Amino acid sequence: MKVPFGNMKIHYQAYKKELDEAVARVMESGYYILGPELEKFEKEFATWLGAKYTVGCASGTEAIYLALAACDVGPGDEVLVVAHTAVPTISAISMTGATPVFVDIKASTYVMRESELESKITSKTKVIVPVHLYGHMAEMETIMKVASRHGIKVLEDVAQATGATYRGQTAGTIGDFGAFSFYPSKNLGAFGDGGAISTNSEEMYKKLVMLRNYGQSKRYYHDIVGINSRLDEIQCAILGAQLPYVHEWNDRRREIAARYTAGLKDVVVTPVEQPGCKHVYHLYVIQTPYRDELQQYLLDREVQCLIHYPIPAHLQQAYAFLGYKTGTLPTTEHIVKRILSLPMFPELTDEQVDLVIEGIKDFHKERGITFEMVQSARTLAEQSV
Ligand SMILES: Cc1ncc(COP(=O)(O)O)c(C=O)c1O
């Protein structure tokens, strides 16, 4: 593949010395779970975010689950969320026994359409979960206002947006909680699974610490029902070694995004960065009505593109029991047929980015597809901000 979608091996090689040292330090230490590396990383990550506390856990999915569990969300409760997300956002809600209630998205930035929230709130609504999809934050000011008006908690799904900001505040520090994933390809990734929850509440922090460790307040004293969801010492050491580089990597992602946009803005629909928001481009997603043909054309040129995500959660077989019909979330259903994620990772070279741009331009030129023909996607995007 001339331009792969991601390349963790290159990433490892670039930071091999520091990563190997971090792993060896843990191996030699004799502490592998809930040890000094976790304590250090949780403090450093909280400082980096500008949050009071972070709590490491086993994955982003469980970060969402644990935060919901800390709010005592359970059967009979409703959680407002988007269907255009990685399905694990929804799995975590289901794990609590609560019902996900889907809100449509804005086709400009692909995040929760905050103007729809109010109409979906019922007496059962406990939490709103805005997903900062692709690295762009949701409209937090309005979301927080709606939530406080109704006495509802806000849990930011930050899995794809580590380091993103909204009016100067870092993702995960505005809501009651932020849930992070350290899946390897994320903006800050482990070399295995991992996650964390951020919060400014001491009470919630203490509860989360118990919840992730069988509900124990001290060894063999189980005050609440918990699970095993811990971030192990090796992953903590790896994450701690990489944390100082995340801003640099995010800047490189933004540089790549700017190069893509300059080359493609008159060919396909390119991503929007709302004023006051800093997009960290976990994914760079374009829209074109010729998506499937374009994806194959690029693959033939050894450029690997993916779709995030082809089937929204409300139309997945697993969630058929919720009873959503096609047509209930029009913007979500419209854009999932048109979106395509281009290769995006900090180690991508300018030459590789140019190969992707050239491929997309050639595809449109060879088929006589003008920008006007692509506009049908953009028209809806602009209408639905
Ligand atoms: C938006 C979003 N939420 C939640 C998750 C779940 O994270 P994890 O894979 O670490 O469980 C992911 C990762 O795939 C994600 O992209």
The ligand as an SDF file (V2000), in Angstrom:
LIG
                    3D

 16 16  0  0  0  0  0  0  0  0999 V2000
  -16.4010    7.7340   19.4610 C   0  0  0  0  0  0  0  0  0  0  0  0
  -15.9280    6.4960   20.1680 C   0  0  0  0  0  0  0  0  0  0  0  0
  -16.4760    6.1440   21.3430 N   0  0  0  0  0  0  0  0  0  0  0  0
  -16.0760    5.0580   22.0070 C   0  0  0  0  0  0  0  0  0  0  0  0
  -15.0750    4.2460   21.5350 C   0  0  0  0  0  0  0  0  0  0  0  0
  -14.7010    3.0170   22.2950 C   0  0  0  0  0  0  0  0  0  0  0  0
  -13.3630    3.0070   22.6730 O   0  0  0  0  0  0  0  0  0  0  0  0
  -12.5870    1.6020   22.9080 P   0  0  0  0  0  0  0  0  0  0  0  0
  -12.3590    0.9940   21.5690 O   0  0  0  0  0  0  0  0  0  0  0  0
  -11.3230    2.0360   23.5800 O   0  0  0  0  0  0  0  0  0  0  0  0
  -13.4480    0.7800   23.7780 O   0  0  0  0  0  0  0  0  0  0  0  0
  -14.4490    4.5770   20.3220 C   0  0  0  0  0  0  0  0  0  0  0  0
  -13.3500    3.7550   19.7880 C   0  0  0  0  0  0  0  0  0  0  0  0
  -13.4760    2.9500   18.9410 O   0  0  0  0  0  0  0  0  0  0  0  0
  -14.8920    5.7160   19.6210 C   0  0  0  0  0  0  0  0  0  0  0  0
  -14.3300    6.0630   18.4570 O   0  0  0  0  0  0  0  0  0  0  0  0
  1  2  1  0
  2  3  1  0
  2 15  2  0
  3  4  2  0
  4  5  1  0
  5  6  1  0
  5 12  2  0
  6  7  1  0
  7  8  1  0
  8  9  2  0
  8 10  1  0
  8 11  1  0
 12 13  1  0
 12 15  1  0
 13 14  2  0
 15 16  1  0
M  END
$$$$
